[in-house]
Amino acid sequence: MTQEKFLFNEIKLVFQKIIKRKINIKNKIYDFKEWDSLANFNILLLCEKKFKLKFTTQEFSKLNSVKEIYNLVKKRSKKKT
């Protein structure tokens, strides 16, 4: 399994834990009624914990799609290795 695929699978697990829905890379906030602003906040907090990184306040307010979250986590993860 590639690093990117592993990372995306881990992000999918975060979403399943918070909103109890399967997601794909094209999903955005409010695509599901369960994915509201509070759920988005919790998704980002869990991503911080799971991937051992910190989002800025601006990122917390701007990250609102699976693709944006994935891309930023991927970018930050590469910096750490």
OpenMM code with the backbone's topology and positions (N, CA, C; nanometers):
from openmm import Vec3, app, unit

residues = "MET THR GLN GLU LYS PHE LEU PHE ASN GLU ILE LYS LEU VAL PHE GLN LYS ILE ILE LYS ARG LYS ILE ASN ILE LYS ASN LYS ILE TYR ASP PHE LYS GLU TRP ASP SER LEU ALA ASN PHE ASN ILE LEU LEU LEU CYS GLU LYS LYS PHE LYS LEU LYS PHE THR THR GLN GLU PHE SER LYS LEU ASN SER VAL LYS GLU ILE TYR ASN LEU VAL LYS LYS ARG SER LYS LYS LYS THR".split()
positions = [
    Vec3(0.0849, -0.1179, 0.0000),
    Vec3(0.0000, 0.0000, 0.0000),
    Vec3(0.0891, 0.1238, 0.0000),
    Vec3(0.0566, 0.2173, -0.0857),
    Vec3(0.1365, 0.3398, -0.0919),
    Vec3(0.1104, 0.4265, 0.0312),
    Vec3(0.2028, 0.5159, 0.0552),
    Vec3(0.1880, 0.6088, 0.1684),
    Vec3(0.0622, 0.6944, 0.1537),
    Vec3(0.0352, 0.7412, 0.0297),
    Vec3(-0.0821, 0.8244, 0.0053),
    Vec3(-0.2116, 0.7479, 0.0312),
    Vec3(-0.2159, 0.6236, -0.0127),
    Vec3(-0.3357, 0.5427, 0.0066),
    Vec3(-0.3565, 0.5142, 0.1564),
    Vec3(-0.2478, 0.4829, 0.2256),
    Vec3(-0.2557, 0.4595, 0.3697),
    Vec3(-0.3078, 0.5846, 0.4410),
    Vec3(-0.2532, 0.7001, 0.4038),
    Vec3(-0.2942, 0.8267, 0.4652),
    Vec3(-0.4422, 0.8534, 0.4411),
    Vec3(-0.4873, 0.8333, 0.3178),
    Vec3(-0.6282, 0.8569, 0.2868),
    Vec3(-0.7178, 0.7604, 0.3648),
    Vec3(-0.6762, 0.6355, 0.3777),
    Vec3(-0.7541, 0.5397, 0.4565),
    Vec3(-0.7634, 0.5820, 0.6025),
    Vec3(-0.6558, 0.6364, 0.6554),
    Vec3(-0.6571, 0.6851, 0.7934),
    Vec3(-0.7523, 0.8041, 0.8086),
    Vec3(-0.7527, 0.8919, 0.7111),
    Vec3(-0.8445, 1.0064, 0.7142),
    Vec3(-0.9889, 0.9589, 0.7034),
    Vec3(-1.0135, 0.8590, 0.6212),
    Vec3(-1.1486, 0.8027, 0.6103),
    Vec3(-1.1947, 0.7479, 0.7448),
    Vec3(-1.1042, 0.6866, 0.8190),
    Vec3(-1.1390, 0.6350, 0.9521),
    Vec3(-1.1765, 0.7479, 1.0475),
    Vec3(-1.1075, 0.8600, 1.0373),
    Vec3(-1.1403, 0.9773, 1.1196),
    Vec3(-1.2835, 1.0220, 1.0899),
    Vec3(-1.3154, 1.0337, 0.9614),
    Vec3(-1.4503, 1.0761, 0.9231),
    Vec3(-1.5553, 0.9759, 0.9704),
    Vec3(-1.5266, 0.8475, 0.9565),
    Vec3(-1.6232, 0.7465, 1.0007),
    Vec3(-1.6460, 0.7543, 1.1509),
    Vec3(-1.5410, 0.7849, 1.2243),
    Vec3(-1.5548, 0.7959, 1.3695),
    Vec3(-1.6405, 0.9167, 1.4088),
    Vec3(-1.6221, 1.0293, 1.3395),
    Vec3(-1.6918, 1.1524, 1.3769),
    Vec3(-1.8308, 1.1612, 1.3158),
    Vec3(-1.8435, 1.1375, 1.1860),
    Vec3(-1.9747, 1.1570, 1.1227),
    Vec3(-2.0453, 1.0258, 1.0872),
    Vec3(-1.9781, 0.9134, 1.1124),
    Vec3(-2.0386, 0.7807, 1.0890),
    Vec3(-2.0825, 0.7618, 0.9436),
    Vec3(-2.0042, 0.8172, 0.8500),
    Vec3(-2.0349, 0.8055, 0.7065),
    Vec3(-1.9079, 0.7726, 0.6301),
    Vec3(-1.9247, 0.7015, 0.5201),
    Vec3(-1.8123, 0.6784, 0.4301),
    Vec3(-1.7982, 0.8012, 0.3413),
    Vec3(-1.6756, 0.8393, 0.3160),
    Vec3(-1.6496, 0.9602, 0.2388),
    Vec3(-1.5625, 0.9272, 0.1183),
    Vec3(-1.5579, 1.0229, 0.0260),
    Vec3(-1.4608, 1.0138, -0.0829),
    Vec3(-1.3909, 1.1492, -0.0943),
    Vec3(-1.2931, 1.1562, -0.1802),
    Vec3(-1.2081, 1.2752, -0.1896),
    Vec3(-1.2853, 1.3993, -0.2327),
    Vec3(-1.4009, 1.3819, -0.2963),
    Vec3(-1.4782, 1.4962, -0.3477),
    Vec3(-1.5769, 1.5549, -0.2470),
    Vec3(-1.5959, 1.4880, -0.1330),
    Vec3(-1.6931, 1.5371, -0.0354),
    Vec3(-1.6483, 1.6671, 0.0293),
    Vec3(-1.7492, 1.7516, 0.0563),
    Vec3(-1.7266, 1.8808, 0.1217),
    Vec3(-1.8190, 1.8930, 0.2418),
    Vec3(-1.7843, 1.9877, 0.3290),
    Vec3(-1.8678, 2.0110, 0.4467),
    Vec3(-2.0110, 2.0372, 0.4010),
    Vec3(-2.1042, 1.9903, 0.4755),
    Vec3(-2.2483, 2.0002, 0.4510),
    Vec3(-2.2983, 1.9047, 0.3419),
    Vec3(-2.2094, 1.8204, 0.2838),
    Vec3(-2.2581, 1.7161, 0.1921),
    Vec3(-2.3479, 1.6186, 0.2682),
    Vec3(-2.3184, 1.6034, 0.3961),
    Vec3(-2.3986, 1.5171, 0.4832),
    Vec3(-2.4467, 1.6026, 0.5993),
    Vec3(-2.5680, 1.5769, 0.6445),
    Vec3(-2.6187, 1.6577, 0.7560),
    Vec3(-2.5328, 1.6391, 0.8812),
    Vec3(-2.4667, 1.5250, 0.8923),
    Vec3(-2.3818, 1.4991, 1.0096),
    Vec3(-2.2528, 1.5807, 1.0068),
    Vec3(-2.2146, 1.6270, 0.8899),
    Vec3(-2.0892, 1.7015, 0.8768),
    Vec3(-2.1177, 1.8511, 0.8801),
    Vec3(-2.1373, 1.9012, 0.9990),
    Vec3(-2.1611, 2.0442, 1.0177),
    Vec3(-2.0333, 2.1078, 1.0719),
    Vec3(-2.0416, 2.2331, 1.1120),
    Vec3(-1.9203, 2.3033, 1.1563),
    Vec3(-1.8606, 2.2412, 1.2827),
    Vec3(-1.9431, 2.1927, 1.3728),
    Vec3(-1.8909, 2.1281, 1.4939),
    Vec3(-1.8220, 1.9961, 1.4594),
    Vec3(-1.8832, 1.9183, 1.3732),
    Vec3(-1.8214, 1.7924, 1.3306),
    Vec3(-1.6899, 1.8203, 1.2591),
    Vec3(-1.6868, 1.9254, 1.1781),
    Vec3(-1.5638, 1.9610, 1.1068),
    Vec3(-1.4528, 1.9944, 1.2061),
    Vec3(-1.4876, 2.0688, 1.3095),
    Vec3(-1.3917, 2.1025, 1.4142),
    Vec3(-1.3382, 1.9747, 1.4792),
    Vec3(-1.4277, 1.8814, 1.5105),
    Vec3(-1.3870, 1.7557, 1.5730),
    Vec3(-1.3028, 1.6691, 1.4793),
    Vec3(-1.3347, 1.6714, 1.3505),
    Vec3(-1.2545, 1.5982, 1.2512),
    Vec3(-1.1121, 1.6529, 1.2510),
    Vec3(-1.0991, 1.7837, 1.2490),
    Vec3(-0.9667, 1.8447, 1.2465),
    Vec3(-0.8901, 1.8193, 1.3758),
    Vec3(-0.9589, 1.8235, 1.4889),
    Vec3(-0.8926, 1.7919, 1.6167),
    Vec3(-0.8412, 1.6483, 1.6175),
    Vec3(-0.9231, 1.5561, 1.5689),
    Vec3(-0.8813, 1.4162, 1.5656),
    Vec3(-0.7662, 1.3954, 1.4674),
    Vec3(-0.7679, 1.4667, 1.3563),
    Vec3(-0.6555, 1.4603, 1.2616),
    Vec3(-0.5274, 1.5110, 1.3269),
    Vec3(-0.5381, 1.6189, 1.4023),
    Vec3(-0.4207, 1.6708, 1.4737),
    Vec3(-0.3629, 1.5635, 1.5661),
    Vec3(-0.4498, 1.4998, 1.6399),
    Vec3(-0.4059, 1.3984, 1.7355),
    Vec3(-0.3485, 1.2763, 1.6635),
    Vec3(-0.4198, 1.2284, 1.5639),
    Vec3(-0.3807, 1.1064, 1.4934),
    Vec3(-0.2494, 1.1228, 1.4173),
    Vec3(-0.2312, 1.2381, 1.3540),
    Vec3(-0.1133, 1.2596, 1.2704),
    Vec3(-0.0065, 1.3447, 1.3388),
    Vec3(-0.0311, 1.3795, 1.4651),
    Vec3(0.0649, 1.4559, 1.5457),
    Vec3(0.1080, 1.5846, 1.4753),
    Vec3(0.0081, 1.6672, 1.4426),
    Vec3(0.0353, 1.7963, 1.3818),
    Vec3(-0.0608, 1.8990, 1.4374),
    Vec3(-0.0363, 2.0244, 1.4043),
    Vec3(-0.1207, 2.1342, 1.4527),
    Vec3(-0.1688, 2.2164, 1.3348),
    Vec3(-0.2977, 2.2453, 1.3342),
    Vec3(-0.3545, 2.3356, 1.2346),
    Vec3(-0.3599, 2.4757, 1.2951),
    Vec3(-0.3433, 2.5757, 1.2110),
    Vec3(-0.3558, 2.7129, 1.2579),
    Vec3(-0.5041, 2.7476, 1.2718),
    Vec3(-0.5304, 2.8580, 1.3374),
    Vec3(-0.6685, 2.9053, 1.3511),
    Vec3(-0.7301, 2.9287, 1.2135),
    Vec3(-0.6532, 2.9866, 1.1224),
    Vec3(-0.7029, 3.0098, 0.9862),
    Vec3(-0.7367, 2.8791, 0.9162),
    Vec3(-0.6525, 2.7779, 0.9346),
    Vec3(-0.6789, 2.6478, 0.8719),
    Vec3(-0.8058, 2.5858, 0.9280),
    Vec3(-0.8274, 2.6012, 1.0591),
    Vec3(-0.9502, 2.5476, 1.1178),
    Vec3(-1.0735, 2.6091, 1.0526),
    Vec3(-1.0649, 2.7344, 1.0158),
    Vec3(-1.1825, 2.7986, 0.9565),
    Vec3(-1.1924, 2.7757, 0.8056),
    Vec3(-1.0830, 2.7390, 0.7411),
    Vec3(-1.0841, 2.7237, 0.5958),
    Vec3(-1.0940, 2.5787, 0.5478),
    Vec3(-1.0458, 2.4837, 0.6251),
    Vec3(-1.0464, 2.3440, 0.5809),
    Vec3(-1.1878, 2.2888, 0.5885),
    Vec3(-1.2504, 2.2688, 0.4739),
    Vec3(-1.3887, 2.2227, 0.4763),
    Vec3(-1.4215, 2.1251, 0.3639),
    Vec3(-1.3195, 2.0524, 0.3196),
    Vec3(-1.3445, 1.9440, 0.2247),
    Vec3(-1.2451, 1.8318, 0.2536),
    Vec3(-1.2815, 1.7135, 0.2113),
    Vec3(-1.1930, 1.5984, 0.2323),
    Vec3(-1.0606, 1.6228, 0.1606),
    Vec3(-1.0683, 1.6736, 0.0393),
    Vec3(-0.9473, 1.6966, -0.0405),
    Vec3(-0.8542, 1.7966, 0.0269),
    Vec3(-0.9082, 1.9063, 0.0800),
    Vec3(-0.8253, 2.0064, 0.1476),
    Vec3(-0.7589, 1.9483, 0.2720),
    Vec3(-0.8343, 1.8738, 0.3488),
    Vec3(-0.7804, 1.8129, 0.4709),
    Vec3(-0.6714, 1.7121, 0.4339),
    Vec3(-0.7012, 1.6258, 0.3384),
    Vec3(-0.6040, 1.5254, 0.2940),
    Vec3(-0.4749, 1.5913, 0.2444),
    Vec3(-0.4884, 1.6915, 0.1586),
    Vec3(-0.3700, 1.7567, 0.1014),
    Vec3(-0.2831, 1.8222, 0.2084),
    Vec3(-0.3460, 1.8859, 0.3052),
    Vec3(-0.2680, 1.9515, 0.4102),
    Vec3(-0.2012, 1.8490, 0.5018),
    Vec3(-0.2725, 1.7442, 0.5379),
    Vec3(-0.2132, 1.6396, 0.6223),
    Vec3(-0.0966, 1.5737, 0.5470),
    Vec3(-0.1160, 1.5472, 0.4198),
    Vec3(-0.0098, 1.4866, 0.3378),
    Vec3(0.1130, 1.5784, 0.3334),
    Vec3(0.0913, 1.7054, 0.3109),
    Vec3(0.2001, 1.8027, 0.3042),
    Vec3(0.2756, 1.8096, 0.4370),
    Vec3(0.2009, 1.8171, 0.5459),
    Vec3(0.2638, 1.8270, 0.6780),
    Vec3(0.3348, 1.6968, 0.7162),
    Vec3(0.2786, 1.5847, 0.6757),
    Vec3(0.3395, 1.4549, 0.7076),
    Vec3(0.4733, 1.4385, 0.6362),
    Vec3(0.4825, 1.4872, 0.5148),
    Vec3(0.6084, 1.4781, 0.4391),
    Vec3(0.7164, 1.5629, 0.5028),
    Vec3(0.6796, 1.6764, 0.5607),
    Vec3(0.7775, 1.7630, 0.6262),
    Vec3(0.8390, 1.6964, 0.7482),
    Vec3(0.7615, 1.6094, 0.8125),
    Vec3(0.8074, 1.5470, 0.9363),
    Vec3(0.9045, 1.4335, 0.9108),
    Vec3(0.9008, 1.3754, 0.7903),
    Vec3(0.9874, 1.2598, 0.7633),
    Vec3(1.1181, 1.2997, 0.7025),
] * unit.nanometer
topology = app.Topology()
chain = topology.addChain("A")
for resn in residues:
    res = topology.addResidue(resn, chain)
    for name in ("N", "CA", "C"):
        topology.addAtom(name, app.Element.getBySymbol(name[0]), res)
